[in-house]
Amino acid sequence: MPLVAILILAAGTYVYRLAGPVFQERVQIPERWQDLLSVAAVVLLLSLVATGAVMEGQSFAGWSRVAGVLVGAVLALRRAPFPLVVIAAVATTALLRLAGVE
Protein backbone atom coordinates (compact mmCIF):
# COMPACT_ATOMS: atom_id res chain seq x y z
CA MET A 1 0.00 0.00 0.00
CA PRO A 2 1.50 3.36 -0.94
CA LEU A 3 2.63 5.65 1.83
CA VAL A 4 0.08 8.32 0.85
CA ALA A 5 -2.81 5.87 1.31
CA ILE A 6 -1.48 4.84 4.72
CA LEU A 7 -1.21 8.47 5.81
CA ILE A 8 -4.74 9.25 4.59
CA LEU A 9 -6.15 6.26 6.46
CA ALA A 10 -4.23 7.21 9.60
CA ALA A 11 -5.49 10.80 9.45
CA GLY A 12 -9.07 9.63 8.84
CA THR A 13 -8.89 7.26 11.79
CA TYR A 14 -7.52 10.00 14.03
CA VAL A 15 -10.25 12.46 13.00
CA TYR A 16 -12.95 9.82 13.44
CA ARG A 17 -11.74 8.97 16.96
CA LEU A 18 -11.39 12.64 17.85
CA ALA A 19 -14.98 13.37 16.77
CA GLY A 20 -16.43 11.57 19.81
CA PRO A 21 -14.98 13.80 22.51
CA VAL A 22 -15.34 16.96 20.38
CA PHE A 23 -19.02 16.47 19.53
CA GLN A 24 -20.06 14.82 22.79
CA GLU A 25 -21.79 17.95 24.09
CA ARG A 26 -23.29 19.01 20.74
CA VAL A 27 -24.88 15.78 19.58
CA GLN A 28 -27.29 13.95 21.86
CA ILE A 29 -28.07 10.37 20.93
CA PRO A 30 -31.33 9.10 22.42
CA GLU A 31 -30.96 6.50 25.14
CA ARG A 32 -32.86 3.95 23.08
CA TRP A 33 -30.29 4.31 20.26
CA GLN A 34 -27.41 4.01 22.72
CA ASP A 35 -28.85 0.74 24.02
CA LEU A 36 -29.37 -0.49 20.47
CA LEU A 37 -25.77 0.37 19.51
CA SER A 38 -24.45 -1.47 22.57
CA VAL A 39 -26.40 -4.58 21.61
CA ALA A 40 -25.25 -4.25 17.99
CA ALA A 41 -21.61 -4.17 19.11
CA VAL A 42 -22.07 -7.37 21.13
CA VAL A 43 -23.83 -9.10 18.24
CA LEU A 44 -21.04 -8.10 15.84
CA LEU A 45 -18.36 -9.41 18.20
CA LEU A 46 -20.20 -12.69 18.74
CA SER A 47 -20.66 -13.17 15.01
CA LEU A 48 -16.92 -12.72 14.47
CA VAL A 49 -16.14 -15.23 17.21
CA ALA A 50 -18.66 -17.71 15.81
CA THR A 51 -17.29 -17.36 12.30
CA GLY A 52 -13.72 -17.83 13.53
CA ALA A 53 -14.76 -20.89 15.53
CA VAL A 54 -16.64 -22.60 12.72
CA MET A 55 -14.80 -21.59 9.56
CA GLU A 56 -11.23 -22.02 8.39
CA GLY A 57 -10.83 -20.07 5.18
CA GLN A 58 -13.79 -21.02 3.02
CA SER A 59 -14.53 -24.39 4.61
CA PHE A 60 -15.79 -25.87 7.87
CA ALA A 61 -13.08 -26.01 10.54
CA GLY A 62 -14.25 -29.27 12.07
CA TRP A 63 -16.11 -30.36 15.15
CA SER A 64 -13.03 -30.47 17.36
CA ARG A 65 -12.51 -26.72 17.08
CA VAL A 66 -16.18 -26.04 17.72
CA ALA A 67 -16.07 -28.24 20.83
CA GLY A 68 -12.96 -26.47 22.09
CA VAL A 69 -14.57 -23.06 21.66
CA LEU A 70 -17.71 -24.26 23.45
CA VAL A 71 -15.66 -25.59 26.38
CA GLY A 72 -13.83 -22.26 26.57
CA ALA A 73 -17.11 -20.33 26.41
CA VAL A 74 -18.69 -22.36 29.21
CA LEU A 75 -15.64 -21.87 31.44
CA ALA A 76 -15.53 -18.15 30.66
CA LEU A 77 -19.21 -17.79 31.52
CA ARG A 78 -18.52 -19.52 34.81
CA ARG A 79 -15.76 -16.96 35.40
CA ALA A 80 -12.87 -19.42 35.38
CA PRO A 81 -9.37 -17.91 35.27
CA PHE A 82 -8.34 -16.98 31.72
CA PRO A 83 -5.31 -19.32 31.53
CA LEU A 84 -7.58 -22.22 32.53
CA VAL A 85 -10.11 -21.26 29.83
CA VAL A 86 -7.42 -21.22 27.14
CA ILE A 87 -5.74 -24.44 28.28
CA ALA A 88 -9.07 -26.30 28.52
CA ALA A 89 -10.16 -25.13 25.06
CA VAL A 90 -6.84 -26.10 23.48
CA ALA A 91 -6.74 -29.43 25.30
CA THR A 92 -10.29 -30.27 24.22
CA THR A 93 -9.50 -29.51 20.58
CA ALA A 94 -6.19 -31.40 20.69
CA LEU A 95 -7.64 -34.49 22.38
CA LEU A 96 -10.55 -34.66 19.95
CA ARG A 97 -8.17 -34.35 16.99
CA LEU A 98 -5.94 -37.01 18.52
CA ALA A 99 -9.02 -39.26 18.78
CA GLY A 100 -9.69 -38.74 15.08
CA VAL A 101 -12.50 -36.19 15.28
CA GLU A 102 -11.94 -33.50 12.69
C-alpha positions as CSV (number, residue, x, y, z in Angstrom):
1,M,0.0,0.0,0.0
2,P,1.5,3.4,-0.9
3,L,2.6,5.6,1.8
4,V,0.1,8.3,0.9
5,A,-2.8,5.9,1.3
6,I,-1.5,4.8,4.7
7,L,-1.2,8.5,5.8
8,I,-4.7,9.2,4.6
9,L,-6.2,6.3,6.5
10,A,-4.2,7.2,9.6
11,A,-5.5,10.8,9.4
12,G,-9.1,9.6,8.8
13,T,-8.9,7.3,11.8
14,Y,-7.5,10.0,14.0
15,V,-10.3,12.5,13.0
16,Y,-12.9,9.8,13.4
17,R,-11.7,9.0,17.0
18,L,-11.4,12.6,17.9
19,A,-15.0,13.4,16.8
20,G,-16.4,11.6,19.8
21,P,-15.0,13.8,22.5
22,V,-15.3,17.0,20.4
23,F,-19.0,16.5,19.5
24,Q,-20.1,14.8,22.8
25,E,-21.8,18.0,24.1
26,R,-23.3,19.0,20.7
27,V,-24.9,15.8,19.6
28,Q,-27.3,14.0,21.9
29,I,-28.1,10.4,20.9
30,P,-31.3,9.1,22.4
31,E,-31.0,6.5,25.1
32,R,-32.9,3.9,23.1
33,W,-30.3,4.3,20.3
34,Q,-27.4,4.0,22.7
35,D,-28.9,0.7,24.0
36,L,-29.4,-0.5,20.5
37,L,-25.8,0.4,19.5
38,S,-24.5,-1.5,22.6
39,V,-26.4,-4.6,21.6
40,A,-25.2,-4.2,18.0
41,A,-21.6,-4.2,19.1
42,V,-22.1,-7.4,21.1
43,V,-23.8,-9.1,18.2
44,L,-21.0,-8.1,15.8
45,L,-18.4,-9.4,18.2
46,L,-20.2,-12.7,18.7
47,S,-20.7,-13.2,15.0
48,L,-16.9,-12.7,14.5
49,V,-16.1,-15.2,17.2
50,A,-18.7,-17.7,15.8
51,T,-17.3,-17.4,12.3
52,G,-13.7,-17.8,13.5
53,A,-14.8,-20.9,15.5
54,V,-16.6,-22.6,12.7
55,M,-14.8,-21.6,9.6
56,E,-11.2,-22.0,8.4
57,G,-10.8,-20.1,5.2
58,Q,-13.8,-21.0,3.0
59,S,-14.5,-24.4,4.6
60,F,-15.8,-25.9,7.9
61,A,-13.1,-26.0,10.5
62,G,-14.3,-29.3,12.1
63,W,-16.1,-30.4,15.2
64,S,-13.0,-30.5,17.4
65,R,-12.5,-26.7,17.1
66,V,-16.2,-26.0,17.7
67,A,-16.1,-28.2,20.8
68,G,-13.0,-26.5,22.1
69,V,-14.6,-23.1,21.7
70,L,-17.7,-24.3,23.4
71,V,-15.7,-25.6,26.4
72,G,-13.8,-22.3,26.6
73,A,-17.1,-20.3,26.4
74,V,-18.7,-22.4,29.2
75,L,-15.6,-21.9,31.4
76,A,-15.5,-18.2,30.7
77,L,-19.2,-17.8,31.5
78,R,-18.5,-19.5,34.8
79,R,-15.8,-17.0,35.4
80,A,-12.9,-19.4,35.4
81,P,-9.4,-17.9,35.3
82,F,-8.3,-17.0,31.7
83,P,-5.3,-19.3,31.5
84,L,-7.6,-22.2,32.5
85,V,-10.1,-21.3,29.8
86,V,-7.4,-21.2,27.1
87,I,-5.7,-24.4,28.3
88,A,-9.1,-26.3,28.5
89,A,-10.2,-25.1,25.1
90,V,-6.8,-26.1,23.5
91,A,-6.7,-29.4,25.3
92,T,-10.3,-30.3,24.2
93,T,-9.5,-29.5,20.6
94,A,-6.2,-31.4,20.7
95,L,-7.6,-34.5,22.4
96,L,-10.5,-34.7,19.9
97,R,-8.2,-34.3,17.0
98,L,-5.9,-37.0,18.5
99,A,-9.0,-39.3,18.8
100,G,-9.7,-38.7,15.1
101,V,-12.5,-36.2,15.3
102,E,-11.9,-33.5,12.7
